[in-house]
Amino acid sequence: MMAASMVALLGFVGLALDSARGYVLRSRLSRAVDAAALGGARALRLSQADAETRARTLAAANGVRPEDGTTLDIGFGTNAEGESTIQVAASRTIPTTFMRILGRTEMQVRSQAVAAVTPLDLVLVLDQSGSLAAMNAFDDLQEAARNFVEEFSETVDQVGLVSFQVKAQTHVLIDSPFQSSIRTKINGMTSVGDTNSREGLRFGDVQLGTANVRDRSIKVIVFFTDGRPTAFRGSLGGVDRAMAVYTTVTGRVRGYFNNPDALPINQAATPSGCQDVSTCFGMNESQVRTRARNDALAMASTIRDEGVYIFSIGLGNPNASDPILVPDMDFLRRIANEGGIISSSQPKGQAYFAPSAAELDEVFRTVAENILVRLAE
């Protein structure tokens, strides 16, 4: 009886000890496959081959190597929500010690992880006002914007394109594929007109409300401007009109524009009335600038209330002799709700500054990287 009891006791002790060894190994495998799946998901926007390479590299860095007898399996698929997924599974067979008494000489330890690539629905909103051409910066903006859209995957993401001056216009509806059509539209833009920031944001918001936008996607607007708002659209004299002032302070209103939707986008619009006067419909230059700024901020708040992230980019000379030509970074931070500056309950985007046109491409790339990192968090 004692001998039989000892066999049973040793079996239970062996089960506990070998199970503990298996638990420790499974914990190590779990950390490795979690890291591999998350890293692979980030690279999946490039291709499945890139994702697999990244996943295997991270698994090896976390101790999962074929030479250790560990098998690593990587697969790709689509979940019920339509998101692209990567599945990483690792297994290793280890010899038992005390459990051999019960006839079990080895056990297999396995762990797996699945990571989904969150789809992105993004609208690029570009300022094409005339001040960009005056700074010889529009060519640089076009190149930076073309490169920007190539940072996103046409198999996972959807991107649309809006531009604005005194009016806004949708050039490419949010969809996929998007790179070729957006590049073509950007190439056809010219730098003319005023800066109606609110209209650019409003058109971006309209895009994110279309049927193509997916329920589970991350919604983002990337808003670029080279200056302060100089135009707004609203009821003037009981009629829907736009009104603008000049880029620099002149003490005069540039004028108002009837039928804003019919205004040209690739050429400067001629005012319908109140041209080059001190007041128009009871508003002076300062009041027009304030209205244009406040309208844009209110529109941005409405967009963020819908769960949309806004990333804003400003271009300009911080040392300009005329203060009105210095970029209003406070405005751009408020547009983005950077650090929750407007509301801690709204999505927190980020504002970026490009001190020269030559640095625009790097700033756009930084924005793209930060968006993708945010998606992977």
Disulfide bonds with the S-S distance in Angstrom:
Cys274-Cys280 2.40
